Amino acid sequence: MVLKPMLAKDGKCSDAKDESKIKQIKFDGTRTFLLKDDNKIRLMGARNWKNDYAKNHPDLVAEAKKIPAEHAVLDCELTYFKKGTQKDVFLTALATKKTMEKEGVEPKLMCFDILELGKANVQKLPFKERDKLLEHTIPKLDLIKKVESRTDGEKLLDETRRNEQEGIVVKDPDCRYIQDTRSKCMLKVKNWLSDEAVVVGYTQGLGAKKPTFGAVVLAQYDKDKQLQYVGKAAGFTVQGTKEMLEKMKKLKTDCPTAENVRTDVKQWVKPKMVVEVKYLQRTPHGILRHPDFMIERPDKKPSEVVLQKGQPKPCGL
């Protein structure tokens, strides 16, 4: 069985005001399906169905076994929180116990939907019914939580802004779960905008950065499956700069890998690495304004990174 996640479209700040819709916090993590069959637990990467994160997270597996259902499929975000806080930080879902301890984080499964329970496939039920079913399915656990559902979207969005979280998801209470589609039934309303991009090169560093690089050159695939330049991003820590340079050195190529590049490229690299960046806005041509590097996304395939144009300004700016 291979499952495909239902994805959200970009919404507007005004969508948070719609009191008829259900709102949930958008956590920053790795989309994951929790599959329970008796005591067999799998935590499958929802984007590509290749990785089972269960072996890296024995504590999550132990808690998942406490779910009082012989069979269940839950849609979740595998999210890492700074210990003792509600601050979510991105870390690859393949992180080892040593890495988690070093970063001072603990993993949690933030569950926001349910696809199957017992012998029943519940994807055709409206979301408001699935949401109640999910609430009754998950017992009080420490590391597996149901994402809270609320109607006061503006207040919730303000809370996420103060907590430096990404934003909220606005959901149609009557919407059924439709796999492998980006549905207007789910809208992402962000405090800042973010997107994935493929690294296709890097620029010359200046001053103290001269021995390394200045910024990574970014591209996304257009409708013709050609990589188009969308900007360049800096914002790396000293250690992050060294680590990124080592990875890019292994991908060096002499051939340009993107079209319409509007910056000097010191070195082209093969389009193998996906990163997530935050930015303020897009130009009509799809160029990201003021992008900053956030994280590397090993859970995403370069072919999934698609060019979008005309995204709204983030809320709160």
The 8 nearest C-alpha neighbors of each residue, nearest first, counted from 0:
[[1, 2, 48, 3, 34, 43, 72, 32],
 [2, 0, 3, 48, 45, 47, 43, 49],
 [1, 3, 0, 4, 45, 178, 48, 32],
 [2, 4, 179, 178, 45, 5, 1, 46],
 [5, 3, 178, 179, 6, 45, 2, 46],
 [4, 6, 178, 180, 179, 177, 181, 176],
 [7, 5, 181, 180, 4, 182, 8, 185],
 [8, 6, 185, 186, 181, 182, 187, 9],
 [7, 9, 186, 183, 181, 187, 182, 185],
 [10, 8, 187, 186, 188, 7, 11, 310],
 [9, 11, 186, 187, 188, 8, 14, 12],
 [12, 10, 13, 14, 188, 311, 9, 15],
 [11, 13, 14, 314, 15, 188, 10, 313],
 [12, 14, 11, 15, 16, 17, 10, 153],
 [15, 13, 16, 11, 12, 17, 10, 169],
 [14, 16, 152, 13, 153, 17, 12, 169],
 [17, 15, 14, 13, 152, 153, 18, 151],
 [18, 16, 19, 14, 15, 20, 152, 13],
 [19, 17, 20, 150, 16, 151, 152, 21],
 [18, 20, 17, 21, 150, 172, 171, 16],
 [21, 19, 171, 18, 170, 17, 172, 169],
 [20, 22, 170, 150, 149, 169, 148, 172],
 [23, 21, 169, 149, 168, 148, 150, 152],
 [22, 24, 148, 168, 167, 147, 25, 149],
 [23, 25, 167, 26, 166, 168, 22, 146],
 [26, 24, 167, 166, 168, 165, 23, 27],
 [25, 27, 24, 28, 165, 76, 78, 87],
 [28, 26, 89, 78, 87, 25, 88, 165],
 [29, 27, 78, 77, 76, 89, 26, 30],
 [28, 30, 77, 76, 31, 92, 78, 27],
 [31, 29, 76, 45, 75, 44, 77, 28],
 [30, 32, 44, 45, 75, 43, 76, 29],
 [31, 33, 74, 43, 42, 73, 45, 75],
 [32, 34, 42, 73, 72, 41, 31, 74],
 [35, 33, 72, 41, 40, 71, 32, 42],
 [34, 36, 40, 71, 70, 39, 37, 72],
 [35, 37, 70, 39, 69, 38, 40, 34],
 [36, 38, 69, 39, 35, 70, 68, 64],
 [39, 37, 64, 36, 40, 35, 69, 63],
 [38, 40, 36, 37, 35, 41, 64, 34],
 [41, 39, 35, 34, 60, 38, 36, 42],
 [40, 42, 34, 53, 43, 33, 51, 35],
 [43, 41, 33, 52, 51, 53, 32, 31],
 [42, 44, 51, 32, 31, 50, 48, 41],
 [43, 45, 31, 48, 50, 46, 47, 30],
 [46, 44, 31, 30, 48, 47, 32, 43],
 [47, 45, 44, 48, 30, 299, 3, 298],
 [46, 48, 49, 45, 44, 50, 298, 299],
 [49, 47, 44, 45, 43, 50, 46, 1],
 [50, 48, 47, 44, 51, 43, 46, 45],
 [49, 51, 44, 43, 48, 52, 47, 42],
 [50, 52, 43, 42, 53, 41, 44, 49],
 [51, 53, 42, 55, 54, 50, 43, 93],
 [54, 52, 56, 42, 55, 51, 41, 60],
 [53, 55, 56, 52, 57, 51, 60, 42],
 [56, 54, 53, 52, 95, 57, 93, 94],
 [55, 57, 53, 59, 58, 54, 60, 52],
 [56, 58, 60, 59, 61, 54, 55, 53],
 [59, 57, 61, 60, 56, 62, 142, 63],
 [60, 58, 62, 61, 57, 56, 63, 142],
 [59, 61, 57, 63, 58, 62, 40, 53],
 [62, 60, 58, 59, 64, 63, 57, 65],
 [61, 63, 59, 64, 65, 60, 58, 140],
 [64, 62, 60, 65, 61, 66, 59, 40],
 [63, 65, 62, 61, 66, 38, 60, 40],
 [66, 64, 63, 62, 67, 61, 138, 140],
 [65, 67, 64, 63, 68, 137, 138, 136],
 [68, 66, 65, 69, 136, 137, 138, 64],
 [69, 67, 70, 66, 117, 71, 116, 37],
 [68, 70, 37, 36, 117, 67, 71, 35],
 [69, 71, 36, 117, 35, 68, 116, 37],
 [70, 72, 116, 35, 115, 34, 117, 68],
 [71, 73, 34, 115, 114, 33, 113, 35],
 [74, 72, 113, 33, 32, 112, 114, 75],
 [73, 75, 32, 112, 113, 110, 111, 31],
 [76, 74, 110, 31, 109, 111, 32, 108],
 [75, 77, 30, 109, 29, 28, 31, 78],
 [78, 76, 108, 29, 28, 107, 31, 30],
 [77, 79, 28, 107, 106, 76, 108, 27],
 [78, 80, 106, 105, 87, 88, 104, 107],
 [81, 79, 87, 104, 86, 105, 88, 82],
 [80, 82, 104, 84, 86, 103, 83, 87],
 [83, 81, 104, 84, 80, 105, 103, 85],
 [82, 84, 81, 85, 80, 86, 104, 105],
 [85, 83, 86, 82, 81, 80, 87, 104],
 [84, 86, 80, 87, 81, 83, 82, 162],
 [85, 87, 84, 80, 81, 88, 162, 164],
 [88, 86, 80, 79, 85, 27, 81, 78],
 [87, 89, 79, 80, 90, 86, 27, 81],
 [90, 88, 28, 27, 79, 91, 87, 78],
 [89, 91, 92, 88, 79, 94, 28, 78],
 [90, 92, 93, 94, 89, 297, 29, 296],
 [91, 93, 94, 90, 29, 52, 77, 28],
 [94, 92, 91, 52, 55, 95, 90, 50],
 [95, 93, 92, 91, 98, 99, 96, 55],
 [94, 96, 98, 97, 55, 99, 93, 56],
 [95, 97, 99, 98, 100, 94, 55, 56],
 [96, 98, 100, 95, 99, 101, 94, 102],
 [99, 97, 101, 95, 100, 96, 94, 102],
 [100, 98, 96, 102, 104, 101, 97, 103],
 [99, 101, 103, 97, 98, 102, 96, 104],
 [100, 102, 98, 99, 103, 97, 104, 96],
 [103, 101, 99, 100, 104, 98, 81, 97],
 [104, 102, 100, 101, 99, 81, 82, 105],
 [105, 103, 81, 82, 80, 99, 102, 79],
 [104, 106, 79, 80, 82, 81, 99, 107],
 [107, 105, 79, 78, 80, 104, 77, 108],
 [106, 108, 142, 78, 143, 77, 109, 79],
 [107, 109, 143, 77, 76, 110, 75, 78],
 [108, 110, 144, 76, 75, 146, 145, 107],
 [111, 109, 75, 145, 146, 74, 108, 144],
 [110, 112, 146, 75, 145, 74, 109, 113],
 [113, 111, 74, 73, 110, 130, 133, 129],
 [112, 114, 73, 74, 115, 133, 72, 129],
 [115, 113, 122, 121, 72, 73, 120, 112],
 [116, 114, 120, 72, 71, 121, 119, 113],
 [115, 117, 71, 119, 70, 118, 72, 120],
 [118, 116, 70, 119, 71, 69, 68, 115],
 [117, 119, 116, 120, 70, 115, 71, 69],
 [120, 118, 116, 117, 115, 121, 114, 71],
 [119, 121, 115, 122, 114, 116, 118, 123],
 [122, 120, 114, 115, 124, 123, 119, 129],
 [121, 123, 176, 114, 124, 120, 175, 177],
 [124, 122, 175, 121, 176, 125, 120, 177],
 [123, 125, 121, 122, 175, 128, 129, 126],
 [126, 124, 173, 175, 174, 127, 128, 172],
 [125, 127, 129, 172, 128, 174, 173, 130],
 [128, 126, 172, 130, 125, 129, 173, 131],
 [129, 127, 131, 130, 126, 125, 132, 124],
 [130, 128, 126, 132, 131, 127, 133, 113],
 [129, 131, 127, 133, 128, 132, 126, 134],
 [132, 130, 134, 128, 133, 129, 135, 127],
 [131, 133, 129, 135, 130, 134, 128, 136],
 [132, 134, 136, 130, 131, 135, 113, 129],
 [133, 135, 131, 132, 136, 137, 130, 145],
 [134, 136, 132, 133, 137, 131, 138, 130],
 [137, 135, 133, 134, 132, 138, 66, 67],
 [136, 138, 134, 135, 66, 133, 139, 145],
 [139, 137, 140, 136, 66, 135, 65, 67],
 [140, 138, 137, 141, 144, 143, 142, 145],
 [141, 139, 143, 142, 138, 144, 62, 137],
 [140, 142, 143, 139, 144, 62, 107, 59],
 [143, 141, 107, 140, 108, 144, 59, 106],
 [144, 142, 108, 140, 107, 141, 109, 62],
 [145, 143, 109, 110, 108, 146, 142, 140],
 [144, 146, 110, 109, 111, 147, 134, 137],
 [145, 147, 111, 110, 109, 144, 148, 23],
 [146, 148, 23, 145, 149, 24, 111, 22],
 [149, 147, 23, 22, 21, 146, 150, 130],
 [148, 150, 22, 21, 151, 23, 147, 152],
 [149, 151, 21, 18, 152, 22, 20, 148],
 [152, 150, 154, 153, 149, 155, 18, 16],
 [151, 153, 15, 155, 154, 150, 16, 22],
 [152, 154, 156, 155, 15, 151, 16, 157],
 [153, 155, 157, 156, 152, 151, 158, 159],
 [154, 156, 152, 158, 157, 153, 151, 159],
 [157, 155, 153, 159, 158, 154, 152, 166],
 [156, 158, 160, 154, 155, 159, 153, 161],
 [159, 157, 155, 161, 160, 156, 162, 154],
 [160, 158, 164, 162, 156, 157, 161, 166],
 [159, 161, 157, 163, 158, 162, 164, 190],
 [160, 162, 158, 163, 159, 157, 164, 156],
 [161, 163, 159, 160, 164, 158, 86, 85],
 [164, 162, 160, 161, 159, 165, 86, 190],
 [165, 163, 159, 162, 166, 160, 26, 87],
 [164, 166, 189, 190, 25, 191, 163, 159],
 [165, 167, 189, 190, 25, 188, 164, 159],
 [168, 166, 24, 25, 188, 23, 187, 156],
 [167, 169, 187, 23, 186, 22, 25, 188],
 [170, 168, 22, 186, 185, 21, 20, 187],
 [169, 171, 185, 21, 20, 184, 172, 22],
 [170, 172, 184, 20, 174, 173, 21, 185],
 [173, 171, 127, 126, 174, 170, 20, 21],
 [174, 172, 125, 171, 126, 127, 175, 124],
 [175, 173, 125, 126, 171, 172, 184, 176],
 [174, 176, 125, 123, 124, 126, 122, 177],
 [177, 175, 122, 123, 178, 174, 5, 126],
 [178, 176, 5, 175, 180, 179, 122, 182],
 [179, 177, 5, 3, 4, 180, 176, 2],
 [180, 178, 3, 5, 4, 177, 181, 6],
 [179, 181, 5, 178, 182, 6, 177, 4],
 [182, 180, 6, 7, 8, 5, 183, 179],
 [181, 183, 184, 7, 185, 180, 8, 6],
 [182, 184, 185, 8, 186, 7, 181, 9],
 [185, 183, 171, 182, 170, 174, 186, 7],
 [186, 184, 7, 170, 183, 169, 182, 8],
 [185, 187, 10, 8, 169, 7, 9, 168],
 [188, 186, 168, 9, 10, 8, 167, 7],
 [189, 187, 10, 167, 166, 11, 168, 12],
 [190, 188, 166, 191, 313, 165, 192, 314],
 [189, 191, 314, 313, 166, 165, 315, 160],
 [192, 190, 313, 189, 314, 193, 165, 279],
 [191, 193, 278, 277, 313, 189, 279, 190],
 [192, 194, 277, 276, 278, 191, 275, 195],
 [193, 195, 275, 276, 277, 196, 192, 278],
 [194, 196, 275, 274, 304, 276, 273, 197],
 [197, 195, 274, 219, 218, 273, 217, 304],
 [196, 198, 273, 218, 217, 272, 301, 270],
 [199, 197, 217, 272, 216, 200, 270, 273],
 [200, 198, 268, 270, 216, 267, 217, 256],
 [201, 199, 267, 268, 216, 266, 198, 215],
 [200, 202, 215, 216, 214, 266, 264, 265],
 [201, 203, 265, 264, 213, 214, 212, 263],
 [204, 202, 212, 213, 265, 209, 205, 201],
 [213, 203, 205, 209, 212, 208, 211, 202],
 [206, 204, 209, 208, 207, 203, 213, 212],
 [205, 207, 208, 209, 204, 210, 213, 203],
 [206, 208, 209, 205, 210, 204, 211, 212],
 [209, 207, 204, 205, 211, 206, 210, 212],
 [208, 210, 204, 205, 211, 206, 207, 212],
 [211, 209, 208, 212, 204, 207, 205, 203],
 [212, 210, 208, 209, 204, 244, 213, 241],
 [213, 211, 204, 203, 202, 208, 214, 209],
 [204, 212, 214, 202, 203, 208, 205, 233],
 [215, 213, 233, 232, 202, 201, 231, 212],
 [214, 216, 201, 231, 232, 200, 217, 198],
 [215, 217, 231, 200, 201, 199, 198, 230],
 [218, 216, 198, 230, 231, 197, 229, 196],
 [217, 219, 228, 229, 227, 197, 196, 226],
 [218, 220, 306, 226, 305, 227, 304, 196],
 [221, 219, 226, 305, 224, 225, 306, 227],
 [220, 222, 224, 306, 223, 225, 305, 226],
 [221, 223, 224, 220, 225, 306, 305, 226],
 [222, 224, 221, 225, 220, 226, 227, 305],
 [225, 223, 220, 221, 222, 226, 302, 305],
 [226, 224, 220, 221, 223, 227, 257, 222],
 [227, 225, 220, 257, 219, 218, 258, 221],
 [226, 228, 258, 218, 257, 219, 220, 225],
 [227, 229, 218, 260, 259, 217, 230, 257],
 [230, 228, 286, 218, 217, 287, 285, 227],
 [231, 229, 217, 287, 286, 228, 216, 232],
 [230, 232, 216, 215, 217, 214, 290, 233],
 [231, 233, 291, 214, 290, 215, 292, 216],
 [232, 234, 214, 291, 235, 292, 215, 213],
 [233, 235, 291, 292, 236, 232, 293, 214],
 [236, 234, 239, 240, 233, 237, 292, 238],
 [235, 237, 239, 238, 240, 234, 241, 233],
 [238, 236, 240, 239, 235, 241, 242, 208],
 [237, 239, 241, 240, 236, 242, 235, 243],
 [238, 240, 236, 242, 235, 237, 241, 243],
 [241, 239, 237, 243, 238, 235, 242, 236],
 [242, 240, 244, 238, 239, 243, 245, 237],
 [241, 243, 239, 245, 244, 240, 238, 246],
 [244, 242, 246, 240, 245, 241, 239, 247],
 [243, 245, 247, 241, 246, 242, 248, 240],
 [246, 244, 248, 242, 243, 247, 241, 249],
 [245, 247, 243, 244, 248, 249, 242, 250],
 [246, 248, 244, 250, 249, 245, 243, 268],
 [249, 247, 245, 250, 251, 246, 244, 268],
 [248, 250, 247, 246, 251, 245, 268, 244],
 [249, 251, 268, 247, 269, 248, 252, 246],
 [252, 250, 268, 248, 249, 267, 269, 247],
 [251, 253, 268, 254, 267, 269, 250, 266],
 [254, 252, 267, 255, 251, 266, 268, 256],
 [253, 255, 252, 256, 267, 268, 269, 251],
 [256, 254, 257, 267, 253, 252, 258, 199],
 [255, 257, 199, 254, 269, 270, 226, 267],
 [258, 256, 226, 227, 255, 228, 218, 260],
 [257, 259, 227, 260, 228, 226, 256, 225],
 [260, 258, 228, 261, 227, 257, 229, 226],
 [261, 259, 228, 258, 262, 257, 227, 229],
 [262, 260, 259, 263, 228, 230, 229, 264],
 [261, 263, 260, 264, 202, 231, 216, 230],
 [262, 264, 202, 265, 261, 203, 260, 201],
 [265, 263, 202, 266, 201, 262, 200, 267],
 [264, 266, 202, 203, 201, 263, 267, 200],
 [267, 265, 200, 264, 201, 268, 202, 251],
 [268, 266, 200, 252, 199, 251, 255, 253],
 [269, 267, 251, 200, 199, 250, 252, 270],
 [268, 270, 250, 271, 199, 252, 251, 256],
 [271, 269, 199, 272, 198, 197, 268, 256],
 [270, 272, 269, 301, 273, 197, 198, 250],
 [271, 273, 198, 197, 270, 274, 301, 297],
 [274, 272, 197, 296, 196, 301, 295, 198],
 [275, 273, 295, 296, 195, 196, 294, 197],
 [274, 276, 195, 294, 194, 293, 295, 196],
 [277, 275, 292, 293, 291, 193, 194, 290],
 [276, 278, 193, 291, 290, 192, 194, 293],
 [277, 279, 290, 289, 192, 288, 280, 193],
 [280, 278, 288, 289, 192, 312, 191, 313],
 [279, 281, 288, 312, 278, 287, 282, 310],
 [282, 280, 287, 286, 285, 288, 309, 310],
 [281, 283, 286, 285, 284, 287, 280, 309],
 [282, 284, 285, 309, 308, 281, 286, 310],
 [285, 283, 282, 286, 308, 281, 309, 229],
 [284, 286, 308, 282, 281, 283, 229, 307],
 [287, 285, 229, 282, 281, 230, 284, 288],
 [288, 286, 281, 230, 229, 290, 280, 285],
 [287, 289, 280, 290, 279, 281, 278, 286],
 [288, 290, 278, 279, 287, 291, 232, 280],
 [291, 289, 278, 232, 277, 288, 276, 287],
 [292, 290, 232, 234, 276, 277, 233, 293],
 [291, 293, 276, 234, 232, 233, 294, 275],
 [294, 292, 276, 275, 291, 277, 295, 274],
 [295, 293, 275, 274, 292, 296, 276, 89],
 [294, 296, 274, 275, 273, 297, 293, 272],
 [295, 297, 274, 298, 273, 299, 294, 275],
 [298, 296, 299, 295, 273, 91, 272, 300],
 [297, 299, 296, 300, 46, 29, 91, 47],
 [300, 298, 297, 296, 301, 273, 303, 46],
 [299, 301, 302, 303, 298, 273, 304, 297],
 [302, 300, 303, 304, 273, 197, 271, 299],
 [301, 303, 300, 304, 220, 305, 224, 299],
 [304, 302, 301, 300, 305, 299, 220, 195],
 [305, 303, 302, 301, 219, 196, 195, 220],
 [304, 306, 220, 219, 303, 221, 307, 302],
 [305, 307, 219, 221, 220, 308, 304, 285],
 [308, 306, 285, 305, 309, 310, 221, 219],
 [309, 307, 285, 310, 283, 284, 281, 306],
 [308, 310, 283, 281, 311, 282, 307, 285],
 [309, 311, 308, 281, 312, 280, 307, 9],
 [312, 310, 313, 309, 11, 280, 10, 9],
 [311, 313, 280, 314, 279, 310, 192, 316],
 [314, 312, 191, 190, 192, 189, 316, 311],
 [315, 313, 190, 12, 316, 189, 312, 191],
 [314, 316, 190, 313, 160, 191, 157, 12],
 [315, 314, 313, 312, 190, 191, 279, 12]]
